[in-house]
Amino acid sequence: MKILVINHIANEEFNIKRILDSHEIFIEENHDDIENIISREDIQLILMDLDSDPLKGFNLIRFLKTDKKYKNIPIIIFTCGEHLENEEKALALGADDHIRKPIIGEALLKRIDMYSCLFSLERIRRDLKNQNTFLNTIFNQTQIGIGILQTREDGQYSYIRVNDVFKKILGRTEKDLLKEDWQSFTHPEDKKRNLEEFKRIYSGETNSFVMEKRYIRPDGSIVWVRLIVSKLMLTKDNKLSYICLIQDITKEKLSEINFLESERSKKIILSHFPGLAYRCRNDKDWTMEYVSSGCLELTGYLPEALLYNKELSFNEIIAPDYREDIQRKWEYSIKNDLPFKYEYEIITAQGERKWVYETGQGVFNKGGELEYLEGIILDISEKKEVENNLRYISTHDTLTDLHNSSYFQKLLERELSDSSRQYKKALVGINLNALQVLNLTYGFYYVRNLIKRIGHTLETLSSETHLLFRTHESRFLFYVKNYNNLSELIRFSETIRDTLEPIISLERIIGGIGIYEIKDNDVEIADILKKLLIASEKAMALDISKFLNISPYNDEMEKEIIREEGVKRELYNLLENKDGTKLLLEFQPILDLKSNKISGFEALARIVSRELGRIPPLEFIPLAEKTKLIIPIGKMIIRQALIFLDTIIKLGYDDIKISINISAIQLLEKDFVINIIKFIKEMEVAPENIILEITESTIAINFDEINDIINKLRRFGVLVAIDDFGVGYSSLARVTELNVDFIKIDKFFINKFLEIGPEKSRIGDIISMSHKIGQIVTAEGVEYESQKEYLAKNGCDKIQGYLISKPVEKEAAIKLLKEYNK
């Protein structure tokens, strides 16, 4: 059979030829040459793609069906089913049949076979009118249902002959078919059109028609058929007869219905899809063959602008710095038959950059050849913004906007593991832990703003080789790269000191700058940071008269750390009452200058260790405070001091007082006053014989709360002294607001007296002011007779120091008491 294919059926030329390889196929796109081809090749069937150019298709159908030479050539149109009005118009103009895309090979072949059979029958009818035997053979052996229909006298139609296939398709016997009118088993929805088509034949308007219709079988089931009806003249009385060819298309029709429903659902889904769905070619432009309506919202371009690169290609929308990477990733996905997944940026029609996430897959034919790519593209700009914010938060300090400790440690880890970075590396740490003292005095937000200000000030010193981080609540760190020597690091540290000192000095807080040079064998970041912290804490302890000291790390500090750990261990041993560790109290006498007699003793604790020897209070007290062990150890000290007091009182020295040092941690303990009173009552000693010494720096922690505690103690009868006055945070005017009984002048002023002479010394002023508010003055660290004479001359009440005696054990203390107080 010769078949003419017009407009390539939407680029399906290869498939058409393959499916209909038993027929002779002619392909033509130029409508002007179609008439010549039909005449020259004796075309018997025309297949036309109506979607490609509906207007030209309508004109061609009109021409062929109005020309006597061509009007009997069947025309089958192909449509996508989205424009039903085009189908109806083409059929109204004379098109004989229609097929909806996509083309299903088996269904198309069956359809063409029907027309081939019809053509054969027509040819047989012309050539072999009298050869009934041959006709009967064709009639009974063909796989197409054939029925001969004739008009009855009552104007109805009834079958006069049917073949076995016809009966099988309709599920009825020949007797039923010959007796009943075809309308009785035609589906109600198809009757009207079926009758209209018969009227067209009857009126001579056409000689045949094609339609898809439904018959109702006796069991109530529905069968879809493709019906081809052609006019016949078989009787001498000129009764009009028809040959009816039917083919069971139920399976294909249900598939088509399901497909159309699926397409409808997909169209609805894609119209509401929050992104872009696509089908494209695998070329450098990613030529789009399908783009969903979400394209406009995502890219700012209409879908039509991207289809077949009409206005621009999708590749042009991709930000240039991602194009090559996308190409490589798609090549890998196609080669390995894997899904494509990638996040990248596009540039919209408005010039805005958007982050998108694309996931797609290559689609292959049965032969394993790639046909196209399809997938979806989603806008993830908001997600990316959240990710970037989270990433920023995870790597930056929220207060100062500096990089944080986590970021620094990851950076240093990379640098240490990278053998190509052979330059010198060092850390300069700024330790401002004393800032936390200001929390209680000025409040959280004051300290917070101060830290922020310090961070911004330090940032002026940062550079590519001096990277700044905030690694702790009150610690900053510079990571210094590619420096020359330690002297350069010290000079940089001095610059830090000079930059921060105007701020730090106003707040009267002590800080430390530690330096650590990273060695080639340093691998543990925790150890590096620990050594830097050791150096900065060492700097804080160097000279309390300066606000910021500088200390490079050295190996001696490591020994100090080992010693410190040993002391901590002994503190725990002491509390656990282990053999080899004990608490020893020594007592230093306090001399009354007017009577030249001992008026009291200061209890000074030592720890005696079998392993470490005697550990002085200056060494173990700070560690006890750090570990919070000062509270239980402090109770042990108080108990032993009161035992000593009880001993000397029982010896008849009723007026002797015992001074006990109390740390800020002890003083601010919840039940401190209650516990002191409990101890006094248990030991049955007089509270007026007890002096609790608190350092001047303790007062700065929380002035009002400290004063309240002092008042509670004094109401019970316990005396209170300010220890180390003159080297801490308070002015004399501030101290006068405290309800204390004693002021103890620090040995710093006593030693200074020897350097500057009595004329310039301020000791006399301190004594005079203290006396005016009713406070007793004790001078500490008196070692020379000249100091004693000066203090006595200026009205100092009491002295303490090596001039009288160094701290001694209780037996020696009692001996001294007996000698002085005869």
Secondary structure, DSSP 8 states (H G I E B T S, - for coil): -EEEEEGGGTT-HHHHHHHTTTSEEEEE--GGGHHHHHHHHT--EEEEETTT-HHHHHHHHHHHHHSTTTTTS-EEEEE-SS-HHHHHHHHHHT--EEEESS--HHHHHHHHHHHHHHHHHHHHHHH-TT-HHHHHHHHHH-SSEEEEEEE-TTS-EEEEEE-HHHHHHHT--HHHHHHSBGGGGB-HHHHHHHHHHHHHHHTTS-SEEEEEEEEE-TTS-EEEEEEEEEEE--STT---EEEEEEEE-HHHHHHHHHHHHHHHHHHHHHHT-SEEEEEE-SSTT--EEEE-TTHHHHHSS-HHHHBTTSS--HHHHB-HHHHHHHHHHHHHHHHTT--EEEEEEEE-TTS-EEEEEEEEEEEE-TTS-EEEEEEEEEE-HHHHHHHHHHHHHHHB-TTT--EEHHHHHHHHHHHHH-TT--S-EEEEEEE-GGGGHHHHHH-HHHHHHHHHHHHHHHHTT--SSEEEEEEETTEEEEEEES---HHHHHHHHHHHHHHHHHHHHHHT--EEEEEEE--TT---HHHHHHHHHHHHHHHHTT-TTSSEEEEE--HHHHHHHHHHHHHHHHHHHHHTT-TTEEEEEEEEEEEETTTTEEEEEEEEEEEEETTTEEE-HHHHHHHHHHTTTHHHHHHHHHHHHHHHHHHHHHTT-TT-EEEEEE-HHHHTSTTHHHHHHHHHHHHT--GGGEEEEEEHHHHHH-HHHHHHHHHHHHHHT-EEEEEEETSSS--HHHHTTS--SEEEE-HHHHHHHHHH-TTT-SHHHHHHHHHHTT-EEEE----SHHHHHHHHHTT--EE-STTT---B-HHHHHHHHHHHT-
